[in-house]
Structure formats: C-alpha cells, structure tokens
Amino acid sequence: MPVKDLPVLSFARPPAAPHLVSFPAAPQHAEIDLARTALLVIDMQKDFLHPDGWFPRLGFDPTPLTAIVPKLDVLAKAARRAGVQVIWLNWGVRADRAELSPMLIAKASAGGTRPVYADTLVPGHGGILVASEWGAELVDELVPEAGDLVVHKHRLSGFYDNDLDSILRNRGIDTLIFSGTNTDRCVFSTLCDANFRGYGCLMVEDACATGSPASVSEAIHYLVRLTYGVTLTSDDLLAAFASASA
C-alpha cells in the first residue's frame, strides 16, 4: 500500500540531449553521440612505461608505448572540451593477489622465474601494479582532471570482475573510443568484451601501441574493422571533437 505524505519515488531518467558528430573511419564513415561516448585510455602506467617499471626492468623496450603519451594527452584534453567522458583504465591488483588465479600468476611470472604482480621490484616503489602504489600510477605526463574517472582492472580485459560496466551504464554511455597499451593485449581484450556487451567500439590506430611486431597491430586493426567496429586516426577524431566544441 502507498504511504501518504512521502515524496514520489521517481524512476524516470531524463535522456541527455544527443550531440552527433561524424568522421572518416575504416571500413566506413562513423557517427557517434558524444553525450553517450567515453574515451578509454588503457594501461599508461609506470610499471609498463617508466625505466624503473616492471616491463622495462624485464628487458622490454618501452619506446613504442611512451611514443603515444603526447597524443593521448591531446586527445584527453580535446575529449573533455567536447563533453566526452575520459576514463583511465588501469591495472590495479590487490597486494595479497587474492583475486589472481595460480595459473595467471604462473604465466605472468614465466613459471616463477621472474617478478610478477605485487612482488617488490624496486625498493620504495611498492608491489608491481598494486592499486594505489607507484607502479600502478599513470606516468607523470598524463594527469587525470576533475570529472575524469579512474577504473582498476586485474585482467587483460577491463570488463572482467570489476565495476567498469556498471560505471558506464550508470552514465548512459554506450560507445567507447579505445586508446592506450597494449594494442594486442589489454586494448583488444577490453574492446572484444565491450563488443560482446553491446557497446559501440572505435579504435584510434595511432593512439594505441604495443611492443609486438607491426604485423600484430595490423592484424588487430583488420579484426576490429571486420568484426568489432571501426578504426580511425587521432587527427580525424580531434577534428570531430573540435567541431563539437565549436
């Protein structure tokens, strides 16, 4: 029975006014609603890019990854001006690794032969990719601003066993622009899961990077165009953002 004198509990949510832009993409031109779109910047973290980080200390060359940092900074600024939600999607594991399976740890540690998640690699830098510790932080050149969101993950896919999907749906976001590292690992895994959940997926080719051979990125771009969405260049995206801001 309804209770008198209580305010109405409204389940209505006023829709955001659409803000459509279109731009060249592959395999065809694309149109998005900026009011329902987020820019995902994936894994631009010290443990992957900094000389004292996990990957560089293991011998991986971070140069291909650091090369896109200025471009990502420009994209994030342009996205904010256009009213697009910016989300920094980062590895951030528990210090006790309780959420990580033994097989995942075994693979990442090459069978226990190298440091892995939550291990201490450099004194004073905390555990590898532990949430809120040094290695899980964004590189110094990329700084979240007011209104940005930081979301942690503990698998290659940013949608596995975390709160990303709920955050997006609470904000009415159904279209995702993908950038960051690595093209063939966390970026592609997250993009696939986004597609499976019904999100529109756009990959910014020159704002994604990997240390893998160029042929690997070419294959990922081909698959995105074939099955999952579209690819585009940062210049075309920036032009669309600029037109929206104007």
C-alpha positions, 0 to 999 in steps of 0.5 A, spaced: 500 500 500 502 507 498 504 511 504 501 518 504 505 524 505 512 521 502 515 524 496 514 520 489 519 515 488 521 517 481 524 512 476 524 516 470 531 518 467 531 524 463 535 522 456 541 527 455 540 531 449 544 527 443 550 531 440 552 527 433 558 528 430 561 524 424 568 522 421 572 518 416 573 511 419 575 504 416 571 500 413 566 506 413 564 513 415 562 513 423 557 517 427 557 517 434 553 521 440 558 524 444 553 525 450 553 517 450 561 516 448 567 515 453 574 515 451 578 509 454 585 510 455 588 503 457 594 501 461 599 508 461 602 506 467 609 506 470 610 499 471 609 498 463 612 505 461 617 508 466 625 505 466 624 503 473 617 499 471 616 492 471 616 491 463 622 495 462 626 492 468 624 485 464 628 487 458 622 490 454 623 496 450 618 501 452 619 506 446 613 504 442 608 505 448 611 512 451 611 514 443 603 515 444 603 519 451 603 526 447 597 524 443 593 521 448 594 527 452 591 531 446 586 527 445 584 527 453 584 534 453 580 535 446 575 529 449 573 533 455 572 540 451 567 536 447 563 533 453 566 526 452 567 522 458 575 520 459 576 514 463 583 511 465 583 504 465 588 501 469 591 495 472 590 495 479 591 488 483 590 487 490 597 486 494 595 479 497 593 477 489 587 474 492 583 475 486 589 472 481 588 465 479 595 460 480 595 459 473 595 467 471 600 468 476 604 462 473 604 465 466 605 472 468 611 470 472 614 465 466 613 459 471 616 463 477 622 465 474 621 472 474 617 478 478 610 478 477 604 482 480 605 485 487 612 482 488 617 488 490 621 490 484 624 496 486 625 498 493 620 504 495 616 503 489 611 498 492 608 491 489 608 491 481 601 494 479 598 494 486 592 499 486 594 505 489 602 504 489 607 507 484 607 502 479 600 502 478 600 510 477 599 513 470 606 516 468 607 523 470 605 526 463 598 524 463 594 527 469 587 525 470 582 532 471 576 533 475 570 529 472 575 524 469 574 517 472 579 512 474 577 504 473 582 498 476 582 492 472 586 485 474 585 482 467 587 483 460 580 485 459 577 491 463 570 488 463 572 482 467 570 482 475 570 489 476 565 495 476 567 498 469 560 496 466 556 498 471 560 505 471 558 506 464 551 504 464 550 508 470 552 514 465 548 512 459 554 511 455 554 506 450 560 507 445 567 507 447 573 510 443 579 505 445 586 508 446 592 506 450 597 499 451 597 494 449 594 494 442 594 486 442 593 485 449 589 489 454 586 494 448 583 488 444 581 484 450 577 490 453 574 492 446 572 484 444 568 484 451 565 491 450 563 488 443 560 482 446 556 487 451 553 491 446 557 497 446 559 501 440 567 500 439 572 505 435 579 504 435 584 510 434 590 506 430 595 511 432 593 512 439 594 505 441 601 501 441 604 495 443 611 492 443 609 486 438 611 486 431 607 491 426 604 485 423 600 484 430 597 491 430 595 490 423 592 484 424 588 487 430 586 493 426 583 488 420 579 484 426 576 490 429 574 493 422 571 486 420 568 484 426 568 489 432 567 496 429 571 501 426 578 504 426 580 511 425 586 516 426 587 521 432 587 527 427 580 525 424 577 524 431 580 531 434 577 534 428 570 531 430 571 533 437 573 540 435 567 541 431 563 539 437 566 544 441 565 549 436 
